[in-house]
Amino acid sequence: MNTKKEPKPQVVRNKYTAQFKEQALERADRDGIPKVTQDLGLAEAR
């Protein structure tokens, strides 16, 4: 019996600047979250 554990794949997380975050929030207020997340290629948090 093989009890060797498989390594978990590393999750790659992007780092965003404060300016990017501020502009994304401004756009979300203006255009709506679904539109902005799609435009920026982000996953909409639930």
MODELLER restraints for C-alpha pairs under 7 A, 6 or more apart:
rsr = mdl.restraints
at = mdl.atoms
rsr.add(forms.Gaussian(group=physical.xy_distance, feature=features.Distance(at['CA:27:A'], at['CA:36:A']), mean=6.62, stdev=0.5))
rsr.add(forms.Gaussian(group=physical.xy_distance, feature=features.Distance(at['CA:28:A'], at['CA:36:A']), mean=5.88, stdev=0.5))
rsr.add(forms.Gaussian(group=physical.xy_distance, feature=features.Distance(at['CA:34:A'], at['CA:44:A']), mean=6.90, stdev=0.5))
rsr.add(forms.Gaussian(group=physical.xy_distance, feature=features.Distance(at['CA:37:A'], at['CA:43:A']), mean=6.23, stdev=0.5))
rsr.add(forms.Gaussian(group=physical.xy_distance, feature=features.Distance(at['CA:37:A'], at['CA:44:A']), mean=6.03, stdev=0.5))
